[in-house]
Amino acid sequence: AIAVDIIGYGQSDKLERAVSSVEHASAISQAMDALKVGGGYFIGGHMPSTIAVEVALQRNDIRKLVLDGTPLLEADETARMMAGVYPGPWGYQDDGAHETSFWKSTIAVMKLWDPAFKLTPANLPSIYAFMVDHIESGTPGIARIAPTHDMRERLPLLSLPVLVLTSENEPLRPAFERTLDLLQNGRGHIFPGSHPLHYAQRAAEYVDVIAKFFAE
């Protein structure tokens, strides 16, 4: 399994401009060629699902694709999803808001994926891991993924088998049926309750669904 840090995220190069989904896909395709990997399975989730679709369209050797949530939301749905998430500015602020804004925003995002989320000593490691991801991305001015095309026009172009994932309580749940309706060869799975993403104890539940799809 190979996981890449897309441009502007993780420990990859930081850019001050938005990078299009097509540019991201081209960079990933180049990395695959350099690593001599291909002809396998590809997974992308949330906004990077737009990148995963473009990778599959650019290459003819992706056998199966997993889209763990897609951003096919209406404007009001996006607004509700982002309510409470701190938009910045990041870094030092004269009023001292920097001491709490990052923490509060992290908690707000955790509640996006699990509305019943409550901070406990047991889940502190998940909070810290999530914060580290954002810090590594260069919190001031996190790079944006700019979809180059309307995903609604791109999904019908996919002919390979696609597994679409969501959960009962995640904010991208409304996009699930919309995505499936646009695919030639798609199937879906809805995880009960919250998304397993942030819960290590649910890893097997998550992997089982994907592994069975790959094995078919």
Backbone bond lengths (Angstrom), bond angles and torsions (degrees), N, CA, C in turn:
res aa  C-N    CA-C-N  psi(-1)  N-CA   C-N-CA  omega(-1)  CA-C   N-CA-C  phi
1 A - - - 1.460 - - 1.518 108.47 -
2 I 1.317 115.94 134.41 1.457 121.16 -179.55 1.524 108.34 -124.11
3 A 1.330 116.10 125.61 1.464 121.85 176.91 1.515 108.26 -114.78
4 V 1.317 116.78 127.18 1.460 120.59 -178.48 1.529 110.21 -105.40
5 D 1.314 115.98 146.01 1.462 121.20 167.96 1.516 106.63 -85.45
6 I 1.318 116.80 113.05 1.459 118.81 -179.48 1.526 109.36 -69.89
7 I 1.322 115.81 160.58 1.463 121.44 -173.89 1.527 110.80 -53.20
8 G 1.323 115.87 128.34 1.460 121.31 177.72 1.510 114.39 90.13
9 Y 1.323 117.74 -7.27 1.457 121.66 -177.14 1.527 109.90 -119.70
10 G 1.337 115.20 161.64 1.451 119.86 178.80 1.516 111.28 57.13
11 Q 1.322 117.07 -129.48 1.460 120.88 -178.88 1.532 111.86 -105.86
12 S 1.328 116.62 17.78 1.462 119.91 178.07 1.530 109.77 -81.63
13 D 1.336 115.55 174.51 1.464 120.39 -178.33 1.530 110.67 -59.03
14 K 1.320 115.74 139.44 1.456 121.79 177.47 1.524 109.39 -93.41
15 L 1.321 115.83 134.28 1.451 121.63 179.20 1.522 109.24 -124.09
16 E 1.313 116.53 151.18 1.456 120.73 -179.14 1.526 112.52 -92.65
17 R 1.300 116.80 1.33 1.462 119.97 179.39 1.517 109.93 -119.82
18 A 1.302 115.07 160.97 1.458 119.52 174.07 1.524 109.14 -69.34
19 V 1.316 116.53 144.86 1.459 122.27 178.59 1.527 107.34 -112.43
20 S 1.315 116.38 130.42 1.459 119.75 -175.22 1.525 110.80 -71.96
21 S 1.311 115.34 158.75 1.460 120.36 178.41 1.527 110.96 -62.45
22 V 1.333 117.58 -32.78 1.459 120.90 177.97 1.525 110.34 -69.34
23 E 1.336 117.63 -40.95 1.465 120.69 176.92 1.531 110.75 -62.23
24 H 1.328 115.80 -44.48 1.460 120.01 177.28 1.529 110.58 -58.52
25 A 1.332 115.84 -45.41 1.460 120.12 -178.04 1.519 110.97 -63.68
26 S 1.325 116.88 -39.89 1.461 120.34 179.21 1.527 110.86 -64.26
27 A 1.339 116.40 -40.67 1.459 120.30 178.80 1.524 111.10 -64.29
28 I 1.335 116.55 -42.08 1.464 120.16 178.89 1.522 110.58 -65.75
29 S 1.329 116.70 -39.86 1.453 120.41 178.79 1.532 110.79 -62.91
30 Q 1.328 116.46 -40.30 1.462 120.14 176.50 1.529 111.03 -63.02
31 A 1.334 115.89 -40.40 1.468 119.85 178.49 1.527 110.45 -63.92
32 M 1.322 116.60 -41.15 1.470 120.27 178.15 1.525 111.14 -60.74
33 D 1.333 115.89 -42.44 1.463 119.70 179.16 1.527 110.81 -65.04
34 A 1.343 116.16 -42.51 1.463 120.19 -179.10 1.528 111.49 -64.77
35 L 1.337 115.95 -34.59 1.467 121.11 179.53 1.528 112.19 -86.35
36 K 1.343 114.77 -3.96 1.469 120.78 -179.18 1.528 111.50 58.60
37 V 1.327 115.72 44.39 1.461 121.06 174.47 1.528 108.09 -120.65
38 G 1.302 115.63 147.63 1.450 120.55 179.78 1.508 109.28 170.80
39 G 1.313 115.86 175.43 1.441 119.93 179.28 1.511 113.90 69.42
40 G 1.302 116.91 20.51 1.466 119.87 -176.16 1.509 112.46 -117.35
41 Y 1.305 114.93 -144.43 1.461 122.15 -175.61 1.520 109.33 -110.57
42 F 1.324 116.08 149.50 1.457 120.34 -175.06 1.530 109.03 -132.64
43 I 1.325 115.56 136.48 1.468 121.20 -179.01 1.524 108.87 -126.39
44 G 1.320 116.13 131.75 1.463 121.65 173.92 1.513 108.95 -142.82
45 G 1.320 116.11 144.44 1.462 118.58 -177.26 1.512 113.56 -135.26
46 H 1.332 115.27 147.47 1.455 123.08 176.83 1.526 109.73 61.53
47 M 1.327 121.27 -135.47 1.467 118.92 -179.28 1.524 112.49 -58.33
48 P 1.348 119.88 -40.06 1.468 118.70 176.77 1.531 114.42 -63.53
49 S 1.317 118.45 -7.57 1.467 118.15 173.67 1.522 110.32 -64.10
50 T 1.346 116.91 -28.73 1.465 119.32 176.32 1.526 110.14 -65.52
51 I 1.345 116.49 -34.04 1.458 121.14 176.81 1.527 109.80 -69.10
52 A 1.328 116.47 -43.94 1.469 120.74 -178.69 1.524 110.93 -59.23
53 V 1.321 116.71 -40.62 1.466 120.42 178.48 1.524 110.32 -62.31
54 E 1.345 116.04 -42.93 1.465 119.45 -179.21 1.522 111.68 -67.54
55 V 1.346 118.37 -36.14 1.464 121.02 176.35 1.533 109.39 -60.72
56 A 1.331 115.76 -46.20 1.465 119.92 -179.28 1.527 111.67 -63.62
57 L 1.330 117.03 -32.49 1.461 120.07 179.70 1.533 111.93 -79.59
58 Q 1.333 116.83 -29.19 1.462 120.40 179.24 1.527 112.48 -75.86
59 R 1.346 116.07 -31.40 1.451 120.76 -174.98 1.529 110.14 -110.84
60 N 1.331 115.99 156.13 1.469 119.07 177.21 1.518 111.73 -112.10
61 D 1.340 116.51 15.19 1.465 119.44 -176.62 1.525 113.27 -116.08
62 I 1.340 117.73 8.26 1.463 119.76 175.19 1.523 107.31 -83.08
63 R 1.333 116.47 122.69 1.468 120.22 -173.48 1.521 112.56 -87.10
64 K 1.324 116.12 -39.39 1.463 119.90 178.68 1.525 108.69 -145.66
65 L 1.339 114.82 152.61 1.459 120.96 -174.82 1.531 109.23 -129.98
66 V 1.331 115.97 137.49 1.465 121.86 174.18 1.524 108.35 -116.25
67 L 1.318 116.27 125.77 1.463 122.15 175.43 1.518 108.22 -112.91
68 D 1.327 115.94 105.94 1.465 120.88 -178.14 1.521 108.97 -91.63
69 G 1.315 114.58 76.94 1.458 120.21 -176.68 1.518 110.58 90.04
70 T 1.324 117.03 138.14 1.467 121.71 176.22 1.525 108.52 -130.89
71 P 1.340 117.10 152.17 1.473 120.27 -175.83 1.522 113.61 -86.53
72 L 1.339 117.28 40.49 1.468 119.95 178.67 1.523 109.65 -85.49
73 L 1.322 115.57 67.07 1.453 121.61 -178.42 1.522 110.39 -111.69
74 E 1.325 115.73 151.50 1.454 120.85 171.93 1.533 108.46 -78.47
75 A 1.338 116.29 163.83 1.469 120.72 -175.45 1.525 112.19 -58.32
76 D 1.340 117.45 -40.82 1.462 119.61 -178.91 1.522 111.20 -69.51
77 E 1.343 117.33 -32.19 1.455 120.67 177.83 1.528 110.66 -69.02
78 T 1.324 115.86 -39.76 1.461 119.83 177.37 1.516 110.46 -64.98
79 A 1.326 117.24 -40.95 1.464 120.99 180.00 1.521 110.82 -61.92
80 R 1.321 117.00 -43.08 1.467 120.24 178.33 1.525 110.76 -64.87
81 M 1.327 116.16 -38.83 1.455 120.03 -178.60 1.522 111.18 -63.51
82 M 1.324 116.79 -39.48 1.457 120.36 -174.14 1.519 113.50 -90.11
83 A 1.317 117.62 -3.76 1.465 119.98 179.21 1.526 109.54 -61.29
84 G 1.317 117.02 128.77 1.453 121.21 179.52 1.514 114.22 92.71
85 V 1.328 116.69 -13.41 1.463 119.64 178.10 1.524 108.35 -86.36
86 Y 1.314 116.23 124.07 1.463 121.61 -175.38 1.526 110.39 -67.12
87 P 1.348 118.12 123.11 1.464 120.47 -175.96 1.525 114.04 -89.10
88 G 1.320 118.20 -2.71 1.460 121.06 -173.48 1.522 108.85 105.74
89 P 1.313 119.48 179.62 1.467 126.21 7.16 1.528 112.12 -74.85
90 W 1.344 115.04 148.25 1.445 120.91 177.31 1.528 109.59 -92.46
91 G 1.315 114.95 163.96 1.455 119.32 179.20 1.518 111.60 96.63
92 Y 1.317 116.03 -174.85 1.464 121.84 -174.80 1.516 111.46 -62.86
93 Q 1.351 115.37 138.30 1.457 122.01 176.21 1.528 108.53 -133.73
94 D 1.316 115.97 139.20 1.457 120.96 -174.05 1.522 113.10 -59.32
95 D 1.333 117.23 -31.23 1.464 119.56 -178.02 1.531 112.94 -83.85
96 G 1.321 116.50 1.46 1.461 120.18 177.55 1.516 114.54 82.34
97 A 1.337 116.84 7.54 1.465 119.59 -177.39 1.519 111.94 -62.20
98 H 1.330 116.95 -23.89 1.468 119.87 -179.06 1.524 112.16 -63.05
99 E 1.337 117.07 -18.79 1.460 120.02 -178.83 1.525 112.32 -72.43
100 T 1.316 117.29 -21.51 1.468 120.09 -175.74 1.523 113.99 -126.55
101 S 1.347 118.65 -21.61 1.461 120.56 -170.88 1.518 112.01 -62.10
102 F 1.324 118.10 -43.07 1.452 121.39 -177.81 1.524 110.37 -64.90
103 W 1.334 115.83 -42.66 1.460 120.63 179.90 1.527 110.40 -63.69
104 K 1.331 116.96 -48.49 1.461 120.54 -178.53 1.523 111.56 -62.06
105 S 1.315 116.51 -38.80 1.458 119.39 179.45 1.525 110.89 -66.11
106 T 1.329 116.71 -38.86 1.459 119.97 179.05 1.520 110.75 -62.51
107 I 1.322 117.24 -44.07 1.463 121.15 178.27 1.527 109.81 -62.08
108 A 1.336 116.47 -40.93 1.472 120.42 -179.75 1.520 110.63 -61.94
109 V 1.347 117.59 -40.40 1.456 120.48 179.78 1.524 110.44 -68.14
110 M 1.329 117.62 -40.10 1.462 120.23 177.37 1.527 110.50 -59.23
111 K 1.334 116.67 -38.15 1.462 120.46 179.72 1.534 111.64 -71.93
112 L 1.339 116.06 -21.83 1.458 118.40 174.07 1.520 110.66 -60.00
113 W 1.342 115.86 -46.59 1.457 120.83 -175.32 1.519 112.44 -81.62
114 D 1.337 115.66 -22.33 1.464 119.59 178.16 1.520 107.94 -143.74
115 P 1.350 118.51 95.84 1.463 121.33 -177.29 1.532 113.24 -56.63
116 A 1.339 116.22 -23.04 1.465 119.37 -179.63 1.527 111.99 -90.80
117 F 1.319 117.93 7.66 1.466 121.27 -176.24 1.527 111.20 -59.76
118 K 1.331 115.55 132.17 1.465 122.17 174.21 1.515 108.28 -133.71
119 L 1.315 115.53 136.47 1.454 120.33 -179.01 1.525 110.19 -69.59
120 T 1.312 116.42 126.60 1.464 122.86 177.29 1.518 108.23 -137.58
121 P 1.318 117.87 162.16 1.470 119.12 175.67 1.528 112.17 -57.65
122 A 1.329 117.39 -30.44 1.460 120.69 -176.66 1.525 112.45 -69.51
123 N 1.346 117.36 -33.07 1.463 117.64 -177.06 1.528 113.75 -99.92
124 L 1.331 117.53 8.00 1.461 119.76 175.62 1.531 112.57 -56.43
125 P 1.353 119.38 -41.25 1.465 118.30 178.40 1.526 113.00 -57.04
126 S 1.330 117.34 -36.06 1.465 120.13 178.34 1.525 110.86 -65.97
127 I 1.339 116.08 -39.69 1.456 120.71 178.40 1.527 110.26 -62.21
128 Y 1.323 115.60 -47.75 1.467 119.71 -177.30 1.530 111.01 -65.19
129 A 1.332 116.96 -39.68 1.465 120.09 179.32 1.524 110.62 -62.81
130 F 1.322 115.66 -40.85 1.463 120.69 179.17 1.527 110.20 -63.12
131 M 1.342 116.52 -42.58 1.465 120.93 -179.53 1.525 110.92 -65.40
132 V 1.327 116.99 -39.22 1.462 120.59 179.56 1.526 110.10 -61.26
133 D 1.341 116.86 -41.36 1.460 120.29 177.52 1.523 111.16 -53.65
134 H 1.328 115.92 -44.88 1.456 119.92 -177.44 1.525 111.90 -73.13
135 I 1.327 116.48 -36.20 1.466 119.68 178.24 1.522 110.04 -64.12
136 E 1.347 116.54 -42.50 1.461 120.17 178.56 1.524 111.59 -63.94
137 S 1.316 116.49 -26.77 1.458 120.07 179.94 1.519 111.60 -76.77
138 G 1.343 116.97 -3.87 1.452 119.50 -177.60 1.508 108.59 77.74
139 T 1.328 115.92 74.35 1.460 121.69 -170.28 1.520 113.83 -46.97
140 P 1.347 120.09 -44.20 1.466 117.41 176.98 1.527 110.09 -66.97
141 G 1.307 115.55 115.29 1.455 120.13 177.50 1.506 113.66 69.70
142 I 1.328 117.12 54.87 1.457 120.44 177.33 1.529 109.18 -58.44
143 A 1.320 115.81 134.44 1.463 120.28 -177.72 1.521 110.66 -58.87
144 R 1.300 115.91 143.08 1.459 120.95 178.80 1.524 109.39 -101.84
145 I 1.323 115.02 146.60 1.456 120.69 172.81 1.523 106.89 -94.83
146 A 1.294 116.25 115.43 1.457 120.69 -178.22 1.525 108.93 -99.55
147 P 1.332 117.64 105.05 1.470 118.42 177.78 1.532 109.91 -58.45
148 T 1.320 116.35 125.93 1.461 120.48 -177.47 1.524 110.92 -78.27
149 H 1.313 115.60 -30.03 1.456 120.85 -178.52 1.528 108.81 -127.10
150 D 1.318 115.72 161.19 1.449 120.50 172.34 1.529 107.57 -71.04
151 M 1.322 116.56 121.47 1.457 120.18 -176.55 1.528 111.38 -59.93
152 R 1.314 116.23 -27.20 1.466 119.34 178.91 1.530 111.07 -63.59
153 E 1.328 117.31 -26.33 1.463 120.99 178.68 1.520 111.71 -87.22
154 R 1.334 117.32 -22.08 1.460 120.86 -174.90 1.523 112.81 -88.99
155 L 1.325 117.10 -36.94 1.465 119.94 -176.74 1.533 113.23 -57.52
156 P 1.352 120.05 -41.39 1.474 118.93 -179.66 1.527 113.67 -65.39
157 L 1.331 118.05 -14.04 1.466 121.49 -179.28 1.521 112.24 -80.05
158 L 1.330 116.99 -14.07 1.463 121.11 -178.61 1.525 109.73 -79.04
159 S 1.332 116.77 127.90 1.462 120.04 177.05 1.521 112.21 -108.03
160 L 1.331 117.73 -13.30 1.461 120.71 -178.71 1.529 110.41 -76.33
161 P 1.346 118.59 162.14 1.461 120.81 177.16 1.536 111.11 -64.64
162 V 1.320 116.09 133.84 1.468 121.83 -178.54 1.529 109.32 -128.28
163 L 1.317 116.06 129.91 1.460 122.48 173.95 1.523 108.16 -104.38
164 V 1.324 116.37 124.61 1.461 122.19 179.83 1.531 108.36 -107.24
165 L 1.328 115.96 127.56 1.460 121.26 -177.72 1.520 110.72 -112.79
166 T 1.322 115.22 149.91 1.459 121.66 171.23 1.522 106.85 -159.83
167 S 1.319 116.43 -178.98 1.464 120.50 173.14 1.524 108.63 -134.66
168 E 1.307 115.89 166.03 1.461 119.93 -175.93 1.526 111.98 -61.37
169 N 1.332 117.22 -34.49 1.462 120.22 -170.36 1.523 115.13 -110.56
170 E 1.328 119.31 3.93 1.461 118.38 -175.57 1.529 110.80 -81.64
171 P 1.346 117.98 156.35 1.466 120.33 -174.72 1.523 114.22 -70.41
172 L 1.334 118.01 -18.93 1.462 120.26 178.28 1.531 112.46 -89.71
173 R 1.313 116.31 7.54 1.465 120.54 179.99 1.537 112.67 -54.98
174 P 1.355 120.29 -39.51 1.465 119.19 -179.43 1.527 113.97 -62.61
175 A 1.345 117.63 -19.91 1.465 120.63 -178.03 1.521 112.53 -84.06
176 F 1.322 117.75 -9.03 1.463 121.94 -171.98 1.531 111.70 -61.08
177 E 1.332 117.50 -58.94 1.462 120.93 -178.45 1.532 111.19 -64.63
178 R 1.329 116.90 -35.88 1.462 119.81 179.06 1.523 110.58 -59.92
179 T 1.327 115.64 -41.35 1.465 120.34 -179.72 1.523 110.69 -66.17
180 L 1.333 116.44 -48.16 1.463 120.53 -178.69 1.531 111.44 -60.28
181 D 1.318 116.54 -37.97 1.465 120.25 -178.66 1.529 112.57 -63.96
182 L 1.338 116.88 -23.81 1.457 121.00 -176.07 1.528 113.43 -93.28
183 L 1.321 117.40 -9.25 1.458 121.19 -174.72 1.525 111.92 -91.91
184 Q 1.319 116.73 142.65 1.459 121.65 174.95 1.521 111.58 -72.55
185 N 1.346 115.92 -38.13 1.464 121.27 -170.71 1.530 109.04 -138.35
186 G 1.337 115.32 61.84 1.458 119.47 -175.30 1.511 113.22 -115.50
187 R 1.300 115.10 152.49 1.460 122.27 171.46 1.513 107.57 -139.53
188 G 1.326 116.73 162.38 1.455 118.93 -174.94 1.513 113.05 -132.14
189 H 1.326 114.94 162.16 1.463 122.19 174.43 1.517 108.33 -143.86
190 I 1.336 115.30 132.27 1.462 121.58 178.75 1.529 108.38 -111.79
191 F 1.325 116.93 116.37 1.459 120.37 176.53 1.524 109.26 -74.20
192 P 1.320 118.40 138.86 1.461 120.31 178.58 1.518 111.38 -68.04
193 G 1.329 115.50 144.33 1.463 119.82 176.30 1.511 112.28 68.03
194 S 1.341 115.72 -134.89 1.453 121.45 -178.68 1.520 110.63 -81.39
195 H 1.321 115.77 166.37 1.459 120.82 178.75 1.534 108.87 -72.37
196 P 1.346 118.22 140.47 1.463 120.28 -179.57 1.531 113.90 -71.07
197 L 1.321 116.80 -5.96 1.459 122.02 -170.09 1.521 114.30 -47.53
198 H 1.318 117.53 -45.68 1.460 120.75 -173.22 1.530 113.50 -97.42
199 Y 1.324 117.22 12.94 1.468 119.15 -174.07 1.523 110.20 -125.31
200 A 1.326 114.98 104.09 1.466 120.35 -176.90 1.527 111.78 -58.29
201 Q 1.336 116.90 -32.64 1.463 119.77 -177.86 1.527 112.17 -69.23
202 R 1.336 117.75 -11.69 1.463 121.48 178.21 1.530 112.11 -103.78
203 A 1.329 116.56 12.97 1.470 120.11 -176.85 1.528 111.66 -59.08
204 A 1.344 116.61 -43.88 1.466 119.73 -177.84 1.529 111.01 -62.88
205 E 1.322 116.75 -38.51 1.466 120.94 177.86 1.528 110.83 -60.46
206 Y 1.306 115.79 -41.95 1.463 121.89 -179.53 1.529 110.84 -67.98
207 V 1.338 114.92 -48.26 1.466 120.29 -176.40 1.525 111.94 -66.18
208 D 1.318 117.55 -37.78 1.464 120.85 -177.78 1.524 111.80 -56.87
209 V 1.329 116.02 -43.22 1.460 120.19 -177.74 1.527 110.35 -63.75
210 I 1.337 116.49 -45.29 1.450 120.91 -178.52 1.534 111.01 -70.01
211 A 1.329 116.71 -42.98 1.465 120.49 -177.90 1.539 111.64 -61.84
212 K 1.317 116.70 -38.95 1.459 120.00 178.66 1.529 111.16 -65.92
213 F 1.317 116.02 -38.05 1.473 120.90 177.72 1.534 109.71 -64.62
214 F 1.324 117.51 -43.11 1.451 121.16 179.61 1.535 111.70 -67.06
215 A 1.317 116.36 -34.05 1.471 120.37 -173.69 1.525 112.84 -77.86
216 E 1.298 117.46 -19.42 1.465 120.31 -176.70 1.525 111.81 -66.59
